[in-house]
Amino acid sequence: MNLKAFFSAGLGIALIAVAAFGLACGANGVDAPAPKPRPTDECASFEQLMPRFTAALKSGRTEGLRVVVEKHLLVSSSGREDQAPPMNDVLRAIFQTLARFAALPPETGAAPGEVCAQNPPPVALAHPICEMRRSMDVLVHQAKGLDAVRTIDPLLRSVMLYILGRPPASPNTRHFEVAQVVSDMCQQTATCQLNDTLDLVIAMVAFAETDDGRAMMDRFAGIATDPALEPFLQDDGQMYGGENGIVALANLVMSTVQAMNDPSELDALPIDSLPKEMKPKLQAMVGDLKKMLDPTREPNILGPMKKVISCLRTADENSDLIRMVYRLGFEADLPEFNLANITGVVSGLRETDSRGTLLHLVGTLAQAVRSDEAAVDSAASVCRTLFSTKVAPGESQSPAELALPVIADLYSQNITGEALCAADTLLYGCAGGTAQPACEAAGP
């Protein structure tokens, strides 16, 4: 399969899916009007919308990823012709999920023949497709989610550069051990199951939608931005400062959670060893954790969290993921890994998405995937393959060595910004000629 055709078709299918299901509702929650006819030359082509992406396809810089996709992700892992390749099965699950959403009854208050109500119901009662459409309008068309994109893209790019040993993340030192940790966590073994992660996401989203969850997020933001925290974490003379100190603290917290059966066991966390001026905030945060990890809470968080921690510690015996975060945040001093910056963007996104649409959709989609065992296994297979550092017989490089440089390059080219512009144009640009701040932000 030609990679240009694969990516172009894949992105086109994804965008068409968003449009087909998303256009069920208009920007104000009502059915969208029919697009107004416009001259075809006013609608940008795919190459015009995503010039950096198409340039990367034409230049051959995506060859490594093409090899991994063609040899590993578009063939059945078992070699059986009646079993769908992992990537195909993931796409199947996406479209089946969207089809199930589309078959749901209209929102309460929707006009006859329409799906979405003009006055949206509470997010928990809203139609998933209507909420997707509303979030697209706010976060893409109005470009209010661009700050989050500007934070997430550099984060992911820095992780890739760290693995590849490129500046400024990690000059001259490769860290493919991190890639292998991720691959091992996707193994679908007795210790590591993607279902456990999905269960944790579902339960965490449910908690975050409560008053207790919102209060905990606000308190965490206060701790992350406290000026006393960062110098302490950098000071390797402190018990829990410096790289080894942070690793020790993280392992202590994970061990405590793994062993706990009662929330009161969190009182053993070493708050007194952290900056004294932060003690009141940290004590309040422990109180929040007690509520979150209460064994009687439903949906339960403690159970799946224990399983995810067990998987992480089995796959990452040297705490390479924790060391990476410390090195990127403190040694490389990358601003995108600054806790205050990350917290600020999350807070801003919460203010923009005051209905909590995105958070609720994350939980809804996680539940949909969780119910499809074949899709779970296929998603895990894609993850396991992309990050594997094991060289297959007859090949000279591992999938990670082939694919990750391509992904890092795409991130560095602001591909996400281009994709937002393409989605915005597909949904709005050719239908009304309104301003497109997402495209303006994507740049030339």
C-alpha positions as CSV (number, residue, x, y, z in Angstrom):
1,M,0.0,0.0,0.0
2,N,1.3,3.5,-0.9
3,L,1.7,5.5,2.3
4,K,0.5,8.7,0.6
5,A,-2.7,6.9,-0.4
6,F,-3.0,5.3,3.0
7,F,-2.7,8.5,5.0
8,S,-4.7,10.6,2.6
9,A,-7.5,8.1,2.6
10,G,-7.3,7.5,6.4
11,L,-7.5,11.2,7.2
12,G,-10.1,11.8,4.6
13,I,-12.2,9.0,6.1
14,A,-11.8,10.4,9.6
15,L,-12.8,13.9,8.5
16,I,-15.8,12.7,6.5
17,A,-16.9,10.7,9.5
18,V,-16.7,13.7,11.7
19,A,-18.7,15.7,9.1
20,A,-21.3,13.0,8.4
21,F,-22.1,12.4,12.0
22,G,-21.2,15.8,13.4
23,L,-23.4,17.8,10.9
24,A,-26.4,16.2,12.6
25,C,-26.4,19.3,14.8
26,G,-25.8,23.0,14.0
27,A,-23.5,25.3,16.0
28,N,-26.3,26.2,18.4
29,G,-27.5,22.6,18.8
30,V,-30.0,22.6,16.0
31,D,-29.9,20.7,12.8
32,A,-27.3,22.3,10.5
33,P,-28.7,24.1,7.4
34,A,-27.8,22.8,4.0
35,P,-24.5,24.2,2.7
36,K,-24.8,27.3,0.5
37,P,-23.5,26.7,-3.0
38,R,-20.2,28.3,-3.6
39,P,-17.7,28.3,-6.5
40,T,-15.5,25.3,-6.3
41,D,-12.3,27.4,-6.5
42,E,-13.2,28.9,-3.1
43,C,-12.9,25.5,-1.4
44,A,-9.2,24.6,-0.8
45,S,-7.9,21.3,-1.9
46,F,-6.4,18.7,0.4
47,E,-2.9,19.8,-0.5
48,Q,-3.7,23.4,0.2
49,L,-5.2,22.6,3.5
50,M,-2.4,20.4,4.6
51,P,0.7,21.5,2.7
52,R,3.3,20.3,5.2
53,F,1.6,16.9,5.5
54,T,1.5,16.4,1.7
55,A,5.0,17.7,1.4
56,A,6.2,15.1,3.9
57,L,4.4,12.4,1.9
58,K,6.0,13.5,-1.4
59,S,9.5,13.8,0.0
60,G,9.7,10.2,1.2
61,R,10.3,11.3,4.8
62,T,7.4,9.0,5.9
63,E,9.0,5.9,4.4
64,G,9.8,4.3,7.8
65,L,6.3,4.6,9.0
66,R,5.0,3.2,5.7
67,V,7.1,0.1,6.2
68,V,5.8,-0.5,9.7
69,V,2.2,0.0,8.6
70,E,2.5,-2.2,5.6
71,K,4.5,-5.0,7.2
72,H,2.9,-5.1,10.6
73,L,-0.3,-3.1,11.0
74,L,-2.0,-4.0,7.7
75,V,-1.5,-7.8,8.1
76,S,-3.1,-10.1,10.5
77,S,-1.0,-10.7,13.6
78,S,-1.9,-14.4,13.5
79,G,-1.4,-14.8,9.8
80,R,-5.0,-15.9,9.3
81,E,-6.8,-14.5,6.3
82,D,-10.1,-14.4,8.1
83,Q,-8.7,-12.2,10.9
84,A,-8.7,-8.4,10.2
85,P,-5.4,-6.6,10.5
86,P,-5.1,-4.5,13.7
87,M,-5.4,-1.1,12.0
88,N,-8.4,-2.2,9.9
89,D,-10.1,-3.5,13.1
90,V,-9.5,-0.2,14.9
91,L,-11.2,1.7,12.1
92,R,-14.1,-0.8,12.1
93,A,-14.6,-0.1,15.8
94,I,-14.6,3.7,15.3
95,F,-17.2,3.5,12.6
96,Q,-19.4,1.0,14.5
97,T,-19.2,3.3,17.6
98,L,-20.3,6.3,15.5
99,A,-23.1,4.2,14.0
100,R,-24.3,3.2,17.5
101,F,-24.3,6.9,18.5
102,A,-26.2,7.9,15.4
103,A,-28.9,5.3,16.1
104,L,-29.7,6.8,19.6
105,P,-33.0,8.7,20.0
106,P,-33.0,12.5,19.6
107,E,-32.4,14.7,22.6
108,T,-35.3,15.8,24.7
109,G,-36.7,19.0,23.4
110,A,-35.5,18.4,19.8
111,A,-37.9,19.6,17.1
112,P,-39.6,17.0,15.1
113,G,-37.3,15.4,12.6
114,E,-34.2,16.8,14.3
115,V,-31.7,15.1,16.6
116,C,-30.3,18.0,18.6
117,A,-32.2,20.3,20.9
118,Q,-31.8,24.1,20.5
119,N,-31.4,24.3,24.3
120,P,-29.0,21.5,25.1
121,P,-29.9,19.2,27.9
122,P,-27.3,18.5,30.7
123,V,-24.2,16.9,29.2
124,A,-25.0,13.5,30.8
125,L,-28.3,13.4,28.9
126,A,-27.1,14.9,25.6
127,H,-26.8,13.0,22.4
128,P,-23.1,12.0,21.8
129,I,-23.1,13.2,18.2
130,C,-24.7,16.5,19.2
131,E,-22.0,17.0,21.8
132,M,-19.3,16.2,19.3
133,R,-20.7,18.8,17.0
134,R,-21.0,21.4,19.7
135,S,-17.4,20.8,20.8
136,M,-16.2,21.0,17.2
137,D,-17.8,24.4,16.9
138,V,-16.3,25.8,20.1
139,L,-12.9,24.1,20.1
140,V,-12.2,24.0,16.3
141,H,-14.3,26.6,14.5
142,Q,-14.0,29.2,17.2
143,A,-10.4,28.0,17.8
144,K,-10.8,28.0,21.6
145,G,-9.0,24.6,21.9
146,L,-5.8,25.7,20.1
147,D,-4.1,26.4,23.4
148,A,-4.4,22.8,24.4
149,V,-3.1,21.7,21.0
150,R,-0.1,24.1,21.4
151,T,0.7,22.3,24.7
152,I,0.0,18.7,23.7
153,D,2.0,18.8,20.4
154,P,5.2,20.0,22.0
155,L,4.8,17.5,24.8
156,L,4.5,14.6,22.4
157,R,7.2,15.9,20.2
158,S,9.6,16.2,23.2
159,V,8.9,12.7,24.2
160,M,9.8,11.5,20.7
161,L,12.9,13.6,20.6
162,Y,14.0,12.2,24.0
163,I,13.5,8.6,22.7
164,L,15.5,9.4,19.5
165,G,18.3,11.2,21.4
166,R,17.8,14.6,19.6
167,P,18.1,18.1,21.0
168,P,16.8,19.9,23.0
169,A,15.2,16.9,24.7
170,S,18.2,14.6,24.9
171,P,21.2,15.6,22.8
172,N,23.2,12.6,21.6
173,T,21.7,10.0,24.0
174,R,18.9,7.7,22.7
175,H,16.3,6.4,25.1
176,F,14.6,3.6,23.3
177,E,14.1,1.9,26.6
178,V,11.1,4.2,27.1
179,A,9.6,3.0,23.8
180,Q,9.9,-0.6,24.9
181,V,8.2,0.2,28.2
182,V,5.2,1.5,26.3
183,S,5.3,-1.5,24.0
184,D,5.4,-3.9,27.0
185,M,2.5,-2.1,28.7
186,C,0.4,-2.9,25.5
187,Q,1.3,-6.6,25.6
188,Q,-2.1,-7.9,26.7
189,T,-0.7,-10.3,29.3
190,A,-1.9,-11.5,32.7
191,T,-0.3,-8.3,34.2
192,C,-1.0,-5.7,31.5
193,Q,-4.5,-5.4,30.0
194,L,-5.7,-2.3,28.0
195,N,-9.1,-3.0,29.5
196,D,-7.7,-2.0,32.9
197,T,-6.6,1.4,31.5
198,L,-10.0,1.9,29.9
199,D,-11.7,1.1,33.2
200,L,-9.5,3.6,35.0
201,V,-10.2,6.3,32.4
202,I,-14.0,5.7,32.7
203,A,-13.9,5.8,36.5
204,M,-11.6,8.9,36.6
205,V,-13.9,10.8,34.2
206,A,-16.9,10.0,36.3
207,F,-15.1,11.3,39.4
208,A,-13.8,14.4,37.6
209,E,-17.5,15.3,36.7
210,T,-18.4,15.4,40.4
211,D,-18.0,18.4,42.7
212,D,-15.3,16.5,44.6
213,G,-13.5,15.9,41.4
214,R,-13.6,19.5,40.3
215,A,-12.4,20.6,43.7
216,M,-9.5,18.2,43.5
217,M,-8.4,19.5,40.1
218,D,-8.5,23.0,41.4
219,R,-6.4,22.1,44.4
220,F,-3.9,20.3,42.2
221,A,-3.6,23.4,40.1
222,G,-2.7,25.4,43.2
223,I,0.0,22.9,44.2
224,A,1.5,22.7,40.7
225,T,1.8,26.5,40.5
226,D,3.2,26.9,44.1
227,P,6.6,28.7,43.8
228,A,8.0,26.5,46.6
229,L,7.5,23.2,44.6
230,E,9.9,23.4,41.7
231,P,13.1,24.4,43.5
232,F,12.4,21.6,46.1
233,L,12.0,19.0,43.3
234,Q,15.2,20.1,41.7
235,D,17.3,20.0,44.9
236,D,19.0,16.6,44.9
237,G,20.1,17.3,48.5
238,Q,16.4,16.8,49.6
239,M,15.1,13.3,50.4
240,Y,12.5,13.6,47.6
241,G,14.4,16.1,45.4
242,G,16.5,15.4,42.3
243,E,15.9,12.6,39.8
244,N,16.5,9.7,42.3
245,G,14.4,11.5,45.0
246,I,11.5,11.9,42.6
247,V,11.7,8.3,41.5
248,A,11.8,7.2,45.2
249,L,8.7,9.4,45.9
250,A,6.8,8.1,42.9
251,N,7.5,4.5,43.8
252,L,6.5,5.1,47.4
253,V,3.2,6.6,46.3
254,M,2.6,3.7,43.9
255,S,3.5,1.1,46.6
256,T,1.1,2.8,49.1
257,V,-1.8,2.7,46.6
258,Q,-1.1,-0.8,45.5
259,A,-1.2,-2.1,49.1
260,M,-4.1,0.1,50.4
261,N,-7.5,-1.3,51.4
262,D,-8.6,1.7,53.4
263,P,-8.3,5.4,52.4
264,S,-6.8,6.2,55.8
265,E,-3.6,4.4,54.7
266,L,-2.8,7.4,52.6
267,D,-1.9,9.2,55.8
268,A,1.4,7.4,55.6
269,L,2.5,9.5,52.6
270,P,5.6,11.6,53.5
271,I,4.0,15.1,53.5
272,D,6.3,16.2,56.3
273,S,9.3,15.6,54.0
274,L,8.0,18.1,51.4
275,P,8.2,21.9,51.7
276,K,6.6,23.0,55.0
277,E,4.8,26.0,53.5
278,M,2.9,23.6,51.2
279,K,1.7,21.3,54.0
280,P,-1.8,22.6,54.2
281,K,-2.4,22.3,50.5
282,L,-0.9,18.8,50.5
283,Q,-3.0,17.6,53.4
284,A,-6.1,18.9,51.5
285,M,-4.9,17.0,48.5
286,V,-4.6,13.8,50.5
287,G,-8.2,14.3,51.6
288,D,-9.2,14.5,47.9
289,L,-7.3,11.3,47.2
290,K,-9.1,9.5,50.0
291,K,-12.4,10.4,48.4
292,M,-11.2,9.4,44.9
293,L,-9.7,6.1,46.0
294,D,-12.5,5.0,48.4
295,P,-13.0,1.3,47.7
296,T,-16.7,1.8,47.9
297,R,-16.8,4.5,45.1
298,E,-18.6,3.5,41.9
299,P,-17.4,3.4,39.3
300,N,-14.4,2.2,41.2
301,I,-11.1,3.8,40.7
302,L,-8.9,2.0,43.2
303,G,-9.2,-1.5,41.6
304,P,-8.2,-0.5,38.0
305,M,-5.6,1.9,39.3
306,K,-3.9,-0.9,41.2
307,K,-3.8,-3.0,38.1
308,V,-2.4,-0.2,35.9
309,I,0.3,0.5,38.5
310,S,1.2,-3.2,38.7
311,C,1.5,-3.2,34.9
312,L,3.6,-0.1,34.9
313,R,6.0,-1.3,37.6
314,T,6.4,-4.7,35.8
315,A,7.1,-3.1,32.4
316,D,9.3,-0.3,33.8
317,E,11.5,-1.8,36.5
318,N,14.0,1.0,36.2
319,S,11.4,3.8,36.4
320,D,12.4,5.0,32.9
321,L,9.1,6.9,32.3
322,I,9.5,8.8,35.6
323,R,13.1,9.6,34.8
324,M,12.1,10.9,31.4
325,V,9.5,13.3,32.8
326,Y,12.1,14.6,35.4
327,R,14.8,15.0,32.8
328,L,12.5,16.8,30.3
329,G,11.0,19.1,33.0
330,F,14.1,19.9,35.0
331,E,17.3,19.0,33.2
332,A,16.3,19.9,29.7
333,D,14.2,22.6,31.2
334,L,11.6,22.4,28.5
335,P,8.8,24.8,29.1
336,E,6.2,22.4,27.8
337,F,6.9,20.1,30.7
338,N,6.5,22.8,33.3
339,L,3.7,21.8,35.6
340,A,2.4,25.4,35.8
341,N,2.1,25.7,32.1
342,I,0.3,22.3,31.7
343,T,-2.0,23.1,34.5
344,G,-2.8,26.5,33.1
345,V,-3.8,25.1,29.8
346,V,-6.0,22.4,31.4
347,S,-7.7,25.1,33.5
348,G,-8.2,27.3,30.4
349,L,-9.8,24.4,28.6
350,R,-12.1,23.7,31.5
351,E,-13.2,27.3,31.4
352,T,-13.8,27.2,27.6
353,D,-15.6,23.9,27.8
354,S,-17.9,24.9,30.7
355,R,-20.4,22.2,29.9
356,G,-17.8,19.5,30.4
357,T,-18.5,18.1,26.9
358,L,-15.0,16.9,26.1
359,L,-14.5,15.2,29.4
360,H,-17.8,13.4,29.1
361,L,-17.1,12.4,25.6
362,V,-13.8,10.8,26.7
363,G,-15.7,8.6,29.1
364,T,-18.4,7.8,26.6
365,L,-15.8,6.8,23.9
366,A,-13.8,4.8,26.4
367,Q,-16.9,2.9,27.4
368,A,-17.7,2.2,23.7
369,V,-14.2,0.8,23.1
370,R,-14.3,-1.2,26.3
371,S,-17.3,-3.0,25.1
372,D,-15.6,-4.2,21.9
373,E,-13.0,-6.8,22.9
374,A,-11.7,-7.2,19.4
375,A,-11.1,-3.5,19.1
376,V,-9.3,-3.4,22.5
377,D,-6.9,-6.2,21.3
378,S,-6.3,-4.5,18.0
379,A,-5.6,-1.1,19.6
380,A,-3.2,-2.7,22.0
381,S,-1.5,-4.5,19.0
382,V,-1.0,-1.2,17.2
383,C,0.5,0.4,20.3
384,R,2.7,-2.6,21.0
385,T,4.0,-2.7,17.4
386,L,4.7,1.0,16.9
387,F,6.8,1.2,20.1
388,S,8.6,-2.2,19.8
389,T,12.4,-2.1,19.8
390,K,12.7,-5.7,18.8
391,V,14.1,-6.3,15.4
392,A,12.2,-8.9,13.4
393,P,14.1,-11.7,11.5
394,G,15.3,-10.5,8.2
395,E,15.0,-6.8,9.1
396,S,17.7,-4.4,10.1
397,Q,15.6,-2.0,12.3
398,S,12.9,-2.3,14.8
399,P,9.4,-0.8,14.3
400,A,10.2,2.0,16.8
401,E,13.4,2.9,14.9
402,L,11.4,3.2,11.7
403,A,8.2,4.8,12.8
404,L,9.1,7.2,15.7
405,P,11.4,9.5,13.7
406,V,8.5,10.0,11.2
407,I,6.0,10.7,13.9
408,A,8.5,13.2,15.5
409,D,9.0,14.9,12.2
410,L,5.2,15.2,11.6
411,Y,4.7,16.8,15.0
412,S,7.5,19.3,14.3
413,Q,5.7,20.4,11.2
414,N,2.5,21.5,13.0
415,I,0.5,18.7,11.4
416,T,-2.1,18.8,14.2
417,G,-2.8,22.5,13.3
418,E,-3.2,21.6,9.7
419,A,-5.6,18.8,10.6
420,L,-7.8,21.2,12.6
421,C,-7.9,23.6,9.7
422,A,-8.9,20.7,7.4
423,A,-11.6,19.6,9.7
424,D,-12.9,23.2,10.1
425,T,-13.0,23.7,6.3
426,L,-14.8,20.4,5.8
427,L,-17.4,21.3,8.4
428,Y,-17.7,25.0,7.9
429,G,-15.4,26.6,5.4
430,C,-17.2,25.5,2.2
431,A,-20.6,25.9,3.8
432,G,-20.7,29.5,4.9
433,G,-17.5,31.4,4.2
434,T,-17.1,32.4,7.9
435,A,-13.8,33.2,9.5
436,Q,-11.6,30.3,10.3
437,P,-9.2,31.1,13.2
438,A,-8.1,27.5,13.3
439,C,-6.6,27.9,9.8
440,E,-5.1,31.3,10.6
441,A,-3.3,29.7,13.6
442,A,-2.1,26.8,11.5
443,G,0.0,29.2,9.6
444,P,1.2,29.2,6.0
